[in-house]
């Protein structure tokens, strides 16, 4: 029978599992990370892991949801919604999101390994993520839909507009494949300007 943990021990073990999970999922990925590797730093048995998380996927999801509020604040509240002009809001959103993806290893891995989040969704209830009020993807779609209805964006399906924005976010992972990688920052800035201007043309 797994040992009982005091409240203090539960807090310590949970913190260690979260930190270990972040490190291993970022460097090795969800599939290659073993339960043994996750529990070793916490000094608990494999069977005790399930007193804290139902599965590796549940730990992965917990790491993502804990970051949602901060990510949404950076990319949506302080980016997309920080300018009255829709075009400038899109520019700020794209720059802020790319910064998040390049400075947060776990979010960056999700962008380059989307199959891992798909694996999480298969094991867990995906509505846990999609219905979360601070989910940045959900918030983005809601804002784009609102701005589209207000006539601030081009006459295209909001889902298509979101898809165009997501396409721009794929560029950083392919920066080394550009003909002139040293020009990447300038290329990215111009691409963001062109996409923002194309999605939010100013009315004459």
Protein Blocks (a to p, Z undefined) as FASTA:
>chain_A
ZZdddfklmmmmmmmmmmmmmmmmmmnojklpcfklmmmmnopafklmmmmbgbfklmmm
mmmmmmmmmmmmmmmmmmmmmpfblklmmmmmmmmmmmmmmmmmklmmmmmmmmlmmmmm
mmmcfklmmmpmklmklmmmmmmmmmmmnopaccddfklmmmmmmmmmmmmmmmmmpfbl
mlmmmmmmmmmmmmmmmmmccdZZ
